[in-house]
Amino acid sequence: MPYPAGNIAVVDARLQDFSGGMQWNMQDADYIRFLAVSGTITVGASRARYDFTLVEYHLHIDEVPWLIFSTLNNALELEFTAEFWDIVNKNRKERWGFLEVPWIAGKEVYDVAAPYPEVRMSIFDDRAHTIRVVRPFVWKDTYLKVHPNGAAVFAEDKKLAFFLPLII
């Protein structure tokens, strides 16, 4: 089945912070929020609903404030349907102001200042337990896109790296 054609947009976007009462231990973050996000993606006349958990990390790196957005562990398997991705084509060219981060060939590290590769970020399950710890500024088959305003999206799958900047 070919992907639908046309402009892509988000409508009926909703966000609810449900991080109250949760206690995280993430050394590099100032604070973390769990956000229930939902809405509809339109691609031309086609519509696809989304409803998933967005994790928002507030941190400072080299005295620069950052917001890094990611999803829960196994979000693709647990929070998205295959039909959603039949409409939302991850190979579109739009990047919504988010930029690729250049990396140093052969070193698997993004070309960033020295403190950045040392930053660690927890990937959580739906109960806010840390499943694993990642280094978002170290390139190892992960996707990091940054916006000039200090927001970034971290994803371990290209589909999510395409989709997250659209709704942020």
Residue pairs with C-beta under 8 A, 6 or more apart in sequence:
1 86
3 43
3 86
3 87
3 89
4 43
4 44
4 45
4 46
4 87
5 43
5 44
6 42
6 43
6 44
6 45
6 46
7 42
7 43
7 44
8 41
8 42
8 43
8 88
8 92
8 94
8 166
9 41
9 42
10 39
10 40
10 41
10 42
10 166
10 167
11 39
11 40
11 42
12 38
12 39
12 40
13 37
13 38
13 39
13 167
14 37
14 38
14 39
15 35
15 36
15 37
15 54
16 35
16 36
16 37
17 33
17 34
17 35
18 34
18 35
18 36
19 32
19 33
19 34
19 35
22 34
22 128
24 32
24 122
24 124
24 128
24 130
25 130
26 32
26 57
26 120
26 121
26 122
26 130
27 120
28 59
28 119
28 120
28 121
29 57
29 58
29 59
29 121
30 58
30 59
30 60
31 58
32 55
32 56
32 57
32 58
32 122
33 55
33 56
33 58
34 53
34 54
34 55
34 56
34 124
34 128
35 53
35 54
35 55
35 56
36 51
36 52
36 53
36 54
37 50
37 51
37 52
37 53
37 54
37 167
38 49
38 50
38 51
38 52
39 49
39 50
39 167
40 47
40 48
40 49
40 50
41 47
41 48
41 49
41 50
41 84
41 87
41 88
41 166
43 87
43 88
43 89
46 87
47 87
48 83
48 84
48 86
48 87
48 88
49 84
50 80
50 84
50 163
50 167
51 79
52 71
52 72
52 75
52 79
52 80
53 71
53 72
53 75
53 79
53 126
54 69
54 70
54 71
54 164
54 167
55 69
55 70
55 71
55 72
55 124
56 67
56 68
56 69
57 66
57 67
57 68
57 69
57 70
57 121
58 65
58 66
58 67
59 65
59 66
59 68
59 119
60 66
61 115
61 116
61 119
62 113
62 115
62 116
64 150
65 150
66 150
66 151
66 152
67 150
67 151
67 152
68 121
68 136
68 151
68 152
68 153
68 154
69 151
69 152
69 153
69 154
69 164
69 168
70 121
70 123
70 153
70 154
70 155
70 164
71 79
71 155
71 160
71 164
72 78
72 79
72 123
72 124
72 125
72 126
73 123
73 124
73 125
73 131
73 132
74 125
75 160
76 157
76 159
76 160
78 126
85 159
88 159
88 162
88 163
90 158
90 159
90 162
90 163
91 162
92 162
94 166
95 145
95 165
96 165
96 166
96 168
97 147
97 148
97 165
98 145
98 146
98 147
98 151
98 152
98 153
98 165
98 168
99 145
99 146
99 147
99 148
100 145
101 110
101 111
101 112
101 137
101 144
101 145
101 146
102 110
102 111
103 109
103 110
103 111
103 139
104 110
104 111
108 138
108 139
108 140
109 117
109 137
109 138
109 139
110 116
110 117
110 137
110 138
110 139
110 144
112 137
116 137
117 135
117 137
117 138
118 135
119 135
119 136
119 137
120 133
120 134
120 135
121 133
121 134
121 135
121 136
121 154
122 130
122 131
122 132
122 133
122 134
123 130
123 131
123 132
123 133
123 134
123 156
124 130
124 131
125 131
134 142
134 154
134 156
136 142
136 144
136 152
136 154
137 144
141 156
142 154
142 155
142 156
143 153
143 154
143 155
143 156
143 157
143 158
143 160
143 161
144 152
144 153
144 154
144 155
144 161
145 152
145 153
145 161
145 164
145 165
146 152
147 165
147 168
151 168
153 160
153 161
153 164
153 165
153 168
155 161
155 164
